[in-house]
């Protein structure tokens, strides 16, 4: 032990409570005497009790926080009868509780053995060595936005290179803007939608311009130096103002002629039956959780092997940690929850994973109720439409009969 003179007396005492020994205390010094042992023993016992009490307090405080979070999650998902909003609320909370960067929720049609993508809630801030990039020479209109400072809306009829890019990302429209500091473009901002029924207009564009003009007061170069939370708040503000689902901020390396993705915020909701569909057999993790009825699948990558998840462009990225567990109502598995981390090698304890499952299980009943309500409303709508069609046909028949009788 550093600092001990070989001739100094040394005393080891157990840190013991009435139930167990939790550690060891070492005391040494030139003035240490055997007669000091009783007092040191009392002190060691008191120290052990203080440590145990502190541990108990920490556990109870954590348990209290978890119960509060669980109550908030249950209330938030129960507060809406809208299935889409309930799923997004749950995904948002699970990502926040776990510290993971993305949460995907899918519904499982067991009869058809199909997994339907339903929700993607992501807040990803990419490390420098992991940033995706593309060369501006392949996207001249995007380069023009950065060099001229004039934003652009792309939607509808895309040019060849834009069509491929938009299709790969599953986007139907995008607003491309320069992020400027003192009149100089330092980054690229893209505000995008995946909805075919949603079109951006000049009002959306002006909203984005105004928001970025306000952000210029605190934005500095390089953009990567900023707190990720500040970037996500800016992206959320842009999404909310335009009704978009995705917003990304990318660094512009003017010298190299490339842009590098820095931060992405996404809140995508696919309508039932509209999202991409898979079978559990397409992914080992999905098969474990659904077909083999495992309660949790937790995978972490190593330096030599990374885990890839999903089959679509949204989730087919290298992940450093993946947790998947079923969305259940009682014993019935109605869906799949996946938490992905791409940059931090997140590790959760079994207790933390169990808590996340509990949050999802509590919310599942609200989700199931919302799903049943939505199915009932859809059936009612179909029957109403059928009745109206019959009424129209009956009126037409009456009109013809009346005309013929004349």
C-alpha positions in Angstrom: 0.0 0.0 0.0 1.5 3.3 -1.1 2.7 5.5 1.7 3.2 2.8 4.4 6.5 2.6 6.0 7.5 -1.0 6.5 8.1 -0.4 10.2 4.7 1.3 10.9 2.1 -0.8 12.6 -0.9 -1.7 10.4 -4.4 -2.7 11.6 -7.2 -4.2 9.4 -10.7 -4.1 10.6 -13.9 -5.5 9.0 -16.6 -3.1 8.0 -19.4 -5.2 9.4 -23.1 -4.8 10.2 -25.1 -7.3 12.2 -25.9 -9.2 9.0 -22.8 -9.2 6.9 -19.3 -7.9 6.2 -19.3 -5.3 3.5 -15.7 -4.3 3.3 -12.4 -3.8 5.1 -10.9 -0.7 6.7 -7.1 -0.3 7.0 -5.5 2.0 9.6 -1.7 2.6 10.0 0.8 5.1 11.4 3.7 5.4 13.7 1.5 6.2 16.7 -0.9 3.3 16.3 -1.2 1.1 19.4 -3.0 -2.2 20.2 -5.1 -0.2 22.7 -6.6 1.8 19.8 -8.3 -1.4 18.5 -11.6 -1.2 20.5 -12.2 2.4 19.4 -11.3 1.7 15.8 -13.6 -1.3 15.9 -16.5 0.9 17.0 -15.7 3.4 14.3 -15.6 0.6 11.6 -19.0 -0.6 12.7 -20.5 2.9 12.6 -18.9 3.4 9.2 -20.4 0.2 7.9 -23.8 1.1 9.1 -23.5 4.6 7.5 -22.5 3.0 4.2 -25.4 0.5 4.3 -27.9 3.3 5.1 -26.6 5.4 2.2 -27.0 2.4 -0.1 -30.5 1.8 1.1 -31.4 5.5 0.6 -30.0 5.5 -2.9 -32.0 2.3 -3.8 -35.2 3.8 -2.3 -34.7 7.1 -4.0 -34.1 5.4 -7.3 -37.2 3.2 -6.7 -39.2 6.3 -6.0 -38.0 8.0 -9.2 -38.8 4.8 -11.1 -42.3 4.7 -9.7 -42.9 8.3 -10.6 -41.7 7.7 -14.2 -43.9 4.6 -14.4 -46.9 6.6 -13.3 -46.1 9.4 -15.8 -45.7 6.8 -18.6 -49.0 5.2 -17.7 -50.9 8.5 -17.5 -49.3 9.8 -20.7 -50.3 6.8 -22.8 -53.7 6.5 -21.2 -54.4 10.2 -21.9 -55.0 9.6 -25.6 -57.3 7.3 -27.5 -55.1 7.9 -30.6 -53.0 4.8 -31.2 -50.3 6.6 -33.2 -49.8 9.2 -30.4 -49.8 6.5 -27.7 -47.0 4.6 -29.5 -44.9 7.8 -30.1 -45.3 8.8 -26.4 -44.1 5.4 -25.3 -41.2 5.4 -27.6 -40.2 8.9 -26.4 -40.3 7.9 -22.8 -38.4 4.6 -23.2 -35.6 6.4 -25.1 -35.4 9.0 -22.3 -35.5 6.4 -19.5 -32.8 4.2 -21.1 -30.5 6.9 -22.5 -30.5 5.1 -25.8 -30.6 7.2 -29.0 -33.5 5.6 -30.9 -36.6 3.7 -30.1 -38.6 1.7 -32.7 -42.0 0.2 -32.1 -43.5 -2.3 -34.4 -46.9 -4.2 -34.3 -46.9 -7.9 -34.7 -49.7 -9.5 -36.8 -49.2 -13.0 -35.4 -51.7 -14.6 -37.8 -49.8 -13.3 -40.8 -46.5 -13.5 -39.0 -45.7 -10.0 -40.1 -44.0 -7.2 -38.2 -45.2 -3.7 -39.2 -43.0 -0.7 -38.5 -45.1 1.9 -36.6 -42.9 4.4 -34.8 -39.4 5.8 -35.0 -38.3 8.2 -32.2 -34.6 9.1 -32.6 -32.2 11.7 -31.3 -28.8 10.8 -32.7 -25.7 12.9 -32.4 -23.0 11.1 -34.5 -19.4 11.0 -33.4 -16.9 12.4 -35.9 -15.6 9.0 -37.0 -19.1 7.7 -37.6 -20.6 10.5 -39.6 -22.2 9.6 -42.9 -21.2 12.0 -45.7 -21.9 12.7 -49.3 -20.0 14.6 -52.0 -21.8 17.8 -53.1 -20.7 17.3 -56.7 -23.3 14.6 -56.8 -26.0 17.0 -55.5 -25.5 20.3 -57.3 -28.7 21.8 -56.0 -27.8 21.2 -52.4 -24.3 22.7 -53.1 -26.0 25.8 -54.6 -28.0 26.3 -51.3 -24.8 26.3 -49.3 -22.9 28.6 -51.7 -25.7 31.1 -52.4 -27.5 31.0 -49.0 -30.8 30.6 -50.8 -33.0 27.8 -49.4 -34.8 25.3 -51.5 -37.9 23.0 -51.4 -37.7 19.7 -53.1 -40.9 17.6 -53.6 -43.1 16.2 -56.4 -41.0 15.7 -59.5 -37.4 15.1 -58.5 -34.4 15.1 -60.7 -32.5 11.8 -61.2 -30.0 12.0 -58.3 -32.6 13.6 -56.0 -35.1 10.8 -56.7 -32.6 8.1 -55.7 -31.6 10.0 -52.6 -35.2 10.6 -51.5 -36.3 7.1 -52.2 -33.4 5.6 -50.2 -34.4 7.7 -47.2 -38.1 7.2 -47.7 -38.8 10.9 -48.0 -41.4 12.6 -50.1 -40.4 16.2 -49.5 -37.5 18.2 -48.0 -36.7 21.8 -47.3 -32.9 22.4 -47.6 -31.5 25.5 -45.8 -28.1 26.9 -45.0 -27.2 27.5 -41.4 -25.3 30.8 -41.4 -23.2 32.7 -39.0 -22.3 36.3 -39.9 -23.4 35.6 -43.5 -21.3 32.5 -43.9 -22.8 29.1 -44.4 -21.3 26.6 -41.8 -23.8 23.8 -42.0 -26.7 22.3 -43.9 -30.2 21.9 -42.4 -32.7 19.5 -44.0 -36.3 19.3 -42.8 -38.1 16.3 -44.3 -41.4 14.4 -44.4 -42.3 10.9 -45.3 -46.0 11.6 -45.9 -47.3 11.7 -49.4 -50.2 13.8 -48.4 -48.0 16.5 -46.8 -46.5 19.2 -49.0 -44.3 22.0 -47.9 -45.3 25.5 -48.9 -43.8 29.0 -48.8 -45.1 29.5 -45.3 -43.2 26.5 -44.1 -40.1 27.8 -45.7 -40.4 31.3 -44.2 -41.0 29.7 -40.7 -37.7 27.8 -41.1 -35.8 30.9 -42.2 -37.1 32.8 -39.2 -36.1 30.0 -36.8 -32.6 29.7 -38.2 -32.2 33.5 -38.1 -33.1 33.5 -34.4 -30.6 30.6 -33.8 -27.8 32.6 -35.4 -27.6 34.5 -32.0 -26.2 31.4 -30.3 -24.8 29.3 -33.1 -21.0 29.4 -33.7 -18.5 27.7 -35.9 -17.8 24.8 -35.7 -21.4 23.6 -35.3 -20.0 20.3 -33.8 -18.9 22.2 -30.6 -22.5 22.7 -29.5 -24.3 20.7 -26.9 -26.4 18.0 -28.6 -29.5 19.0 -26.6 -29.3 22.5 -28.1 -29.2 21.1 -31.6 -32.1 18.7 -30.9 -34.2 21.6 -29.6 -33.5 23.5 -32.8 -34.5 20.5 -34.9 -37.6 19.9 -32.9 -38.6 23.6 -33.3 -38.2 23.3 -37.1 -40.2 20.0 -37.2 -43.0 21.5 -35.1 -43.2 24.6 -37.3 -43.5 22.7 -40.5 -45.2 19.5 -39.6 -42.1 17.6 -40.7 -41.0 14.3 -39.2 -37.3 14.4 -39.7 -34.7 17.2 -39.3 -30.9 16.8 -39.7 -28.0 19.2 -39.3 -24.8 18.4 -41.2 -21.4 20.1 -41.2 -20.1 21.6 -44.4 -16.5 20.8 -45.2 -16.1 23.4 -48.0 -12.6 22.4 -48.8 -13.3 18.7 -49.2 -16.7 19.5 -50.9 -18.7 17.2 -48.6 -21.3 17.5 -45.9 -21.1 15.2 -42.8 -24.2 14.3 -40.8 -24.0 15.6 -37.3 -27.4 15.4 -35.5 -30.7 13.9 -36.6 -34.1 14.2 -34.8 -36.9 12.0 -36.1 -40.5 11.3 -35.0 -41.9 9.2 -37.7 -45.3 7.5 -37.4 -46.4 5.0 -40.1 -50.1 4.3 -40.4 -51.1 0.7 -39.8 -50.3 -1.3 -42.9 -48.3 1.6 -44.5 -44.9 1.0 -42.8 -42.5 -1.5 -44.0 -43.3 -5.1 -43.2 -41.0 -8.0 -42.1 -41.2 -11.5 -40.7 -39.5 -12.3 -37.4 -37.2 -14.8 -39.2 -35.5 -11.8 -40.9 -33.7 -10.9 -37.7 -32.3 -13.1 -34.9 -33.3 -10.6 -32.3 -36.9 -10.4 -33.6 -37.1 -14.2 -33.7 -35.9 -14.5 -30.1 -38.4 -12.0 -28.8 -41.5 -13.0 -30.8 -41.2 -16.6 -32.1 -39.1 -17.9 -29.2 -40.9 -15.8 -26.6 -37.7 -14.4 -24.9 -38.5 -11.5 -22.6 -35.5 -9.6 -23.6 -32.7 -9.7 -26.2 -29.7 -7.5 -25.4 -26.8 -7.4 -27.8 -23.6 -5.3 -27.6 -21.1 -4.9 -30.3 -17.4 -5.6 -29.9 -14.4 -3.9 -31.5 -14.3 -6.7 -34.1 -18.0 -7.2 -34.8 -20.8 -4.8 -34.9 -24.5 -5.6 -34.7 -26.7 -4.6 -37.7 -30.5 -4.6 -37.1 -33.5 -4.3 -39.4 -33.9 -4.7 -43.1 -34.9 -1.2 -44.1 -32.8 1.9 -44.7 -34.0 3.5 -41.4 -32.7 0.8 -39.1 -30.0 -1.0 -41.2 -27.2 0.9 -39.5 -24.4 -0.3 -37.3 -25.5 -0.3 -33.7 -23.3 -0.5 -30.7 -26.0 -1.7 -28.3 -29.5 -3.1 -29.0 -32.2 -4.0 -26.6 -35.5 -5.6 -27.8 -38.4 -6.8 -25.8 -42.1 -7.6 -26.5 -45.0 -5.3 -26.3 -47.5 -7.4 -24.3 -51.0 -7.4 -23.0 -51.1 -10.1 -20.4 -49.4 -13.1 -22.0 -50.2 -12.0 -25.6 -47.4 -10.4 -27.6 -48.8 -7.6 -29.7 -45.6 -5.9 -30.8 -41.9 -5.3 -30.5 -39.9 -2.5 -28.9 -36.3 -1.9 -30.0 -33.8 0.5 -28.4 -30.7 1.3 -30.4 -27.5 3.1 -29.4 -25.0 4.0 -32.1 -22.3 6.0 -30.3 -21.9 5.2 -26.6 -21.8 1.4 -26.1 -24.7 1.7 -23.6 -24.9 -1.0 -21.0 -28.0 -1.5 -18.8 -28.3 -3.6 -15.7 -30.9 -6.4 -15.5 -32.9 -4.2 -13.1 -32.9 -1.3 -15.6 -34.0 -3.6 -18.4 -36.8 -5.0 -16.2 -38.0 -1.5 -15.4 -38.2 -0.6 -19.1 -40.2 -3.8 -19.7 -42.5 -2.8 -16.9 -43.1 0.7 -18.4 -43.9 -0.9 -21.8 -46.2 -3.5 -20.1 -48.2 -0.9 -18.3 -48.5 1.2 -21.4 -49.5 -1.8 -23.5 -53.0 -1.9 -22.1 -53.6 1.7 -23.1 -52.1 0.9 -26.6 -54.3 -2.2 -26.9 -57.4 -0.1 -25.9 -56.5 2.6 -28.5 -55.9 -0.1 -31.1 -59.3 -1.7 -30.4 -61.0 1.7 -30.5 -59.3 2.5 -33.8 -60.4 -0.8 -35.3 -63.9 -0.2 -34.1 -64.0 3.3 -35.6 -62.6 1.9 -38.9 -65.3 -0.8 -39.1 -67.9 1.7 -38.2 -66.6 4.0 -41.0 -66.7 1.2 -43.5 -70.3 0.3 -42.5 -71.3 4.0 -42.6 -69.9 4.3 -46.1 -71.7 1.1 -47.2 -75.0 2.4 -45.8 -74.5 5.6 -47.7 -73.8 3.7 -50.8 -76.9 1.7 -50.4 -79.0 4.8 -49.7 -77.7 6.4 -52.9 -78.5 3.3 -54.9 -82.0 3.1 -53.3 -82.6 6.8 -54.2 -81.5 6.1 -57.7 -83.9 3.1 -58.0 -86.8 5.2 -56.6 -86.0 7.9 -59.0 -86.0 5.5 -62.0 -89.2 3.9 -60.8 -90.9 7.3 -60.4 -89.7 8.3 -63.9 -90.9 5.0 -65.5 -94.4 5.3 -63.9 -94.8 8.7 -65.6 
